[in-house]
Structure formats: structure tokens, C-alpha cells
Amino acid sequence: MKVIEITGKSVDDAIKNALSELNVTEDKIEVEVIDEGNKGLFKIIGVKPAKIRVTVKRDYIYEAKVFLRDVLDAMGVKAEIRIKEDNDIISINLTGPNMGVIIGYRGETLDALQYLISLVVNKGHDIEYKRVILDTENYRTKRQETLKRLAEKTAYKVKKNGKSFKLEPMNPYERRIIHSALQDNPFVKTHSEGEEPYRRVVVDLKKD
């Protein structure tokens, strides 16, 4: 982060000088007043300029975009990157001709990229934690619906056969979808077992 000390006739004037020198808007800086200055007597005697220390905030959105662009270029993937932030959630959407490569097998590549971007955004812990969601071709929503259907089918099978059923290994996000889908089911219950990355959801019949 860039830090400068600068003066002005007043604190406001010093801020304007800093914005001009740094070529940024006021929302991109943090200001520490070192000396409020003194207008002096009749604005002539004892005049003392205001002095401030200005820190340019880290642009984590820009850093995330540059990182992702570098990764996509290395993979030989052409894609448009759209990023928006709302309530500490950074949503990144990719559009392009070959997004299957980005999604990978059951979203594994997409999840890995999402994790790496989250590390870039939240490095240094100098900002409030930001949740990163990376998506393309509406994959997240489609996968969520697929998992909900799987949860209901599995619950029906467990109820019908009276035997517990283990689902395939899933990442934490996907396991939460299964747990959430069946948490109010009157006939079955769920829990997870195993170690990452082979941890899986088990659907079991509720005991009377």
C-alpha cells in the first residue's frame, strides 16, 4: 500500500492535494491527520499548514481480476470477467466459448480457482473477510438443483429400503446443500463421515 505525507492550507486542502498527486478518488484512501495547522493571526502571523498522512487502500477487486486473467491466459482460455461486490460477497462470473475447462469434473477446477482467488482477496487480513463466489454458465445454480434432487431420491430410497446410504465424496459446500435439503425430512437424517477430500454424506433412517 502506498503511503504519503502531504500538506495544505487546511486538512481539506491537504486531502485535495493528496488526491491530485495520487490520482485516486477519496473513497480509495485512508487519512490520518498529523497536524490540523493554524490559520494564524489575520492569516499572516503564525500561519502553519495542515499535514496529513494518506494511505491508498488495497484494490482487492483489481488484484483478483489480474490474478484470474493471468491464470486464464496460462490455461489458454479466453473469457470475459465480470466482478461485483455486495455485502462482503464478491461474485465473479466468466463468459466465453470454452467454459467446460474452467468448470472441470463436477466443478473441481471452478472450486480450486475460487479458493485461490479468495486467498488473493483476503491476504494480509487487512480488510473484513470477503466471500468469493466464482461461477460460469450458471453452473452453481444447476449443480445445487442437481444435488437437491439427489438428496430427495436418496431419502426416498433409504425410507423404502430401511437402510442407510452413503453418497459419493463431496466438498464442504456440496455437503451443506445435501444436509440443508434433508434437515426437515421426517423420515431420514444426515451426517458426514471420512476425511477430506473423501468426506461424504450418509443418509440414515430416523429411529422411532
C-alpha positions as CSV (number, residue, x, y, z in Angstrom):
1,M,0.0,0.0,0.0
2,K,1.3,3.4,-0.9
3,V,1.6,6.0,1.9
4,I,2.4,9.7,1.5
5,E,2.6,12.7,3.9
6,I,1.3,16.0,2.4
7,T,0.4,19.5,3.5
8,G,-2.2,22.1,2.6
9,K,-3.7,25.3,3.9
10,S,-6.3,23.2,5.7
11,V,-7.0,19.4,6.2
12,D,-9.5,19.5,3.3
13,D,-7.0,21.3,1.1
14,A,-4.3,18.7,2.0
15,I,-6.7,15.9,1.1
16,K,-7.4,17.6,-2.3
17,N,-3.6,17.8,-2.8
18,A,-3.2,14.1,-2.0
19,L,-6.0,13.0,-4.3
20,S,-4.4,15.1,-7.1
21,E,-0.9,13.6,-6.5
22,L,-2.1,10.0,-6.2
23,N,-4.7,10.3,-8.9
24,V,-7.4,8.5,-6.9
25,T,-10.8,9.2,-5.5
26,E,-11.5,9.9,-1.9
27,D,-13.1,6.5,-1.3
28,K,-9.8,4.9,-2.2
29,I,-7.8,6.5,0.6
30,E,-7.5,6.5,4.4
31,V,-6.5,9.8,6.1
32,E,-4.6,10.4,9.3
33,V,-4.4,14.0,10.5
34,I,-0.9,14.7,11.7
35,D,-1.3,18.4,12.3
36,E,-4.5,20.4,11.7
37,G,-2.4,23.5,11.1
38,N,-3.1,27.1,12.2
39,K,-4.6,30.0,10.1
40,G,-2.6,32.4,12.2
41,L,-3.4,35.9,13.3
42,F,-5.0,37.8,10.4
43,K,-4.0,34.9,8.3
44,I,-0.5,36.3,8.3
45,I,1.2,35.8,11.7
46,G,1.8,32.2,12.9
47,V,0.4,30.6,9.8
48,K,1.0,26.8,9.9
49,P,-0.1,24.4,7.1
50,A,-2.1,21.3,7.9
51,K,-0.3,18.0,7.5
52,I,-1.8,14.6,6.8
53,R,-0.7,11.0,6.2
54,V,-2.6,9.3,3.4
55,T,-2.7,5.6,2.7
56,V,-4.1,4.2,-0.5
57,K,-6.4,1.3,0.2
58,R,-5.6,-2.0,-1.4
59,D,-7.7,-2.6,-4.5
60,Y,-8.5,-6.3,-3.9
61,I,-11.1,-6.4,-6.8
62,Y,-8.4,-5.3,-9.2
63,E,-5.9,-7.8,-7.7
64,A,-8.5,-10.6,-8.1
65,K,-9.1,-9.7,-11.7
66,V,-5.4,-9.6,-12.6
67,F,-4.8,-12.9,-10.9
68,L,-7.7,-14.6,-12.6
69,R,-6.7,-13.1,-16.0
70,D,-3.2,-14.5,-15.6
71,V,-4.5,-17.9,-14.8
72,L,-6.9,-18.0,-17.7
73,D,-4.1,-16.8,-20.1
74,A,-1.9,-19.6,-18.8
75,M,-4.7,-22.1,-19.4
76,G,-5.3,-20.7,-22.9
77,V,-8.9,-19.8,-22.1
78,K,-10.5,-16.7,-23.4
79,A,-13.2,-15.3,-21.1
80,E,-14.9,-12.1,-20.1
81,I,-14.5,-11.4,-16.4
82,R,-17.4,-9.7,-14.6
83,I,-17.0,-8.8,-10.9
84,K,-19.4,-7.2,-8.4
85,E,-19.4,-6.9,-4.7
86,D,-22.4,-6.8,-2.4
87,N,-22.4,-7.2,1.4
88,D,-18.8,-8.6,1.6
89,I,-19.6,-11.2,-1.1
90,I,-17.6,-10.9,-4.3
91,S,-19.4,-12.5,-7.2
92,I,-17.2,-13.3,-10.3
93,N,-18.8,-14.6,-13.5
94,L,-17.0,-15.8,-16.5
95,T,-18.3,-16.0,-20.0
96,G,-16.6,-17.5,-23.0
97,P,-16.5,-20.2,-25.6
98,N,-14.8,-23.0,-23.6
99,M,-16.1,-22.8,-20.1
100,G,-16.2,-26.6,-19.6
101,V,-12.4,-26.4,-19.0
102,I,-13.0,-23.9,-16.2
103,I,-15.7,-26.0,-14.6
104,G,-13.8,-29.2,-14.7
105,Y,-15.0,-32.6,-13.4
106,R,-18.1,-31.8,-11.1
107,G,-16.8,-28.3,-10.6
108,E,-13.4,-29.2,-9.2
109,T,-11.5,-26.7,-11.3
110,L,-14.0,-24.0,-10.6
111,D,-13.8,-24.7,-6.9
112,A,-10.0,-24.6,-6.9
113,L,-9.9,-21.3,-8.8
114,Q,-12.5,-19.9,-6.4
115,Y,-10.3,-20.9,-3.4
116,L,-7.2,-19.3,-4.9
117,I,-9.0,-16.1,-5.7
118,S,-10.3,-16.0,-2.1
119,L,-6.7,-16.3,-0.9
120,V,-5.7,-13.3,-3.1
121,V,-8.6,-11.1,-1.9
122,N,-8.2,-11.9,1.8
123,K,-4.4,-11.9,2.0
124,G,-2.9,-9.9,4.8
125,H,-6.2,-9.8,6.7
126,D,-6.2,-6.0,6.3
127,I,-9.8,-5.9,5.3
128,E,-13.0,-7.5,6.5
129,Y,-13.3,-11.1,5.2
130,K,-14.8,-11.3,1.7
131,R,-16.6,-14.4,0.5
132,V,-15.7,-15.2,-3.1
133,I,-18.2,-17.0,-5.5
134,L,-16.8,-17.9,-8.9
135,D,-19.3,-19.1,-11.5
136,T,-19.8,-19.7,-15.2
137,E,-22.8,-20.7,-17.3
138,N,-24.9,-20.7,-14.1
139,Y,-23.1,-23.9,-13.0
140,R,-23.5,-23.2,-9.3
141,T,-27.3,-23.0,-9.5
142,K,-27.6,-26.0,-11.8
143,R,-25.4,-28.1,-9.5
144,Q,-27.4,-27.0,-6.5
145,E,-30.6,-28.2,-8.1
146,T,-29.0,-31.5,-9.1
147,L,-27.8,-32.1,-5.5
148,K,-31.3,-31.3,-4.1
149,R,-32.8,-33.8,-6.4
150,L,-30.2,-36.4,-5.4
151,A,-30.9,-35.7,-1.8
152,E,-34.7,-36.3,-2.2
153,K,-34.1,-39.5,-4.3
154,T,-31.7,-40.8,-1.7
155,A,-34.1,-40.1,1.2
156,Y,-36.9,-42.0,-0.7
157,K,-34.5,-44.9,-1.2
158,V,-33.5,-45.0,2.5
159,K,-37.1,-44.8,3.6
160,K,-38.2,-47.5,1.2
161,N,-35.3,-50.0,2.0
162,G,-34.8,-49.1,5.6
163,K,-31.0,-49.0,5.1
164,S,-28.6,-46.1,5.3
165,F,-26.9,-44.9,2.1
166,K,-23.5,-43.2,1.6
167,L,-23.2,-40.6,-1.2
168,E,-20.1,-40.0,-3.2
169,P,-17.4,-37.8,-1.7
170,M,-18.2,-34.1,-1.9
171,N,-16.7,-30.8,-1.0
172,P,-18.0,-28.9,2.1
173,Y,-20.2,-26.6,0.0
174,E,-22.0,-29.5,-1.7
175,R,-22.3,-31.5,1.5
176,R,-24.1,-28.5,3.1
177,I,-26.6,-28.5,0.3
178,I,-27.5,-32.1,1.0
179,H,-27.7,-31.6,4.7
180,S,-29.9,-28.5,4.2
181,A,-32.2,-30.2,1.7
182,L,-33.0,-33.1,4.2
183,Q,-32.8,-31.3,7.5
184,D,-36.6,-31.1,7.8
185,N,-37.3,-34.6,6.3
186,P,-39.4,-36.5,8.9
187,F,-38.0,-39.9,7.9
188,V,-34.3,-39.5,7.4
189,K,-31.3,-37.8,9.0
190,T,-27.8,-37.0,7.7
191,H,-24.2,-36.8,8.9
192,S,-20.8,-36.6,7.3
193,E,-18.0,-39.1,7.7
194,G,-14.5,-39.6,6.4
195,E,-11.5,-37.3,5.8
196,E,-11.1,-34.7,3.2
197,P,-11.2,-34.9,0.2
198,Y,-13.1,-38.2,0.6
199,R,-15.6,-37.0,3.2
200,R,-19.2,-37.9,2.2
201,V,-22.7,-37.5,3.4
202,V,-24.5,-40.5,5.0
203,V,-28.3,-40.6,4.8
204,D,-29.8,-42.8,7.5
205,L,-33.3,-43.7,8.7
206,K,-34.6,-41.9,11.8
207,K,-35.3,-44.1,14.7
208,D,-38.7,-44.2,16.3
